[in-house]
């Protein structure tokens, strides 16, 4: 904790801006991945990222949701064609 206090106590604003950009990038990473993998649910995933960033478990769930969109459709279509 002391390490974080020392970093934030410095007057290096460029580092703080880079740190904020890094945090926002990780916070909304599931939404960015949803643009590639699950475009159909992008808006919902984007909204879910806001509160999910406060919980690692919820963030992980949103990450799974964002990256498995096309895979679920692919397997659902395969089951439909087999029946």
C-alpha positions as CSV (number, residue, x, y, z in Angstrom):
1,X,0.0,0.0,0.0
2,X,2.9,2.3,0.7
3,X,4.1,1.8,-2.8
4,X,0.8,3.0,-4.3
5,X,0.8,6.0,-1.9
6,X,4.3,7.0,-3.1
7,X,3.3,6.8,-6.7
8,X,0.2,8.9,-6.2
9,X,2.1,11.4,-4.0
10,X,4.5,12.2,-6.9
11,X,3.7,15.2,-9.1
12,X,4.3,13.2,-12.3
13,X,1.0,13.9,-14.1
14,X,2.1,12.1,-17.3
15,X,2.4,8.9,-15.3
16,X,-1.0,9.4,-13.6
17,X,-2.6,10.0,-17.0
18,X,-1.0,6.8,-18.4
19,X,-2.1,4.9,-15.4
20,X,-5.7,6.2,-15.8
21,X,-5.7,5.2,-19.5
22,X,-4.4,1.7,-18.6
23,X,-7.1,1.3,-16.0
24,X,-9.8,2.4,-18.4
25,X,-8.4,0.1,-21.1
26,X,-8.6,-2.9,-18.8
27,X,-12.0,-1.9,-17.4
28,X,-13.5,-1.8,-20.9
29,X,-11.4,-4.7,-22.4
30,X,-14.5,-7.0,-22.6
31,X,-16.4,-4.3,-24.6
32,X,-13.5,-4.0,-27.1
33,X,-13.3,-7.8,-27.5
34,X,-17.1,-7.9,-28.0
35,X,-16.6,-5.7,-31.1
36,X,-14.6,-8.7,-32.6
37,X,-16.3,-11.7,-31.1
38,X,-19.8,-10.8,-30.0
39,X,-20.9,-7.8,-32.0
40,X,-24.6,-8.7,-31.5
41,X,-24.4,-8.0,-27.8
42,X,-21.9,-5.2,-27.8
43,X,-24.1,-2.5,-26.3
44,X,-25.2,-4.8,-23.4
45,X,-21.6,-5.8,-22.8
46,X,-20.5,-2.2,-22.8
47,X,-23.1,-1.4,-20.2
48,X,-22.2,-4.4,-18.1
49,X,-18.6,-3.4,-18.0
50,X,-19.3,-0.3,-15.9
51,X,-20.4,-2.1,-12.7
52,X,-18.4,-5.3,-13.5
53,X,-15.1,-3.4,-13.2
54,X,-15.6,-3.3,-9.4
55,X,-15.7,-7.1,-9.1
56,X,-13.1,-9.4,-10.6
57,X,-15.6,-12.3,-10.8
58,X,-18.2,-10.1,-12.6
59,X,-15.5,-8.7,-14.9
60,X,-14.4,-12.3,-15.7
61,X,-18.0,-13.2,-16.5
62,X,-18.4,-10.3,-18.9
63,X,-15.1,-11.2,-20.5
64,X,-16.4,-14.8,-21.1
65,X,-19.6,-13.4,-22.5
66,X,-17.8,-11.0,-24.8
67,X,-15.5,-13.7,-26.2
68,X,-17.9,-16.6,-26.7
69,X,-20.5,-15.0,-28.8
70,X,-19.7,-16.5,-32.2
71,X,-18.7,-19.9,-30.6
72,X,-22.2,-20.3,-29.1
73,X,-23.9,-19.5,-32.4
74,X,-21.6,-21.9,-34.2
75,X,-22.4,-24.8,-31.9
76,X,-26.1,-24.0,-31.8
77,X,-26.2,-24.1,-35.6
78,X,-24.4,-27.4,-35.6
79,X,-26.9,-28.9,-33.2
80,X,-29.8,-27.6,-35.3
81,X,-28.4,-29.2,-38.5
82,X,-27.9,-32.5,-36.8
83,X,-31.5,-32.7,-35.6
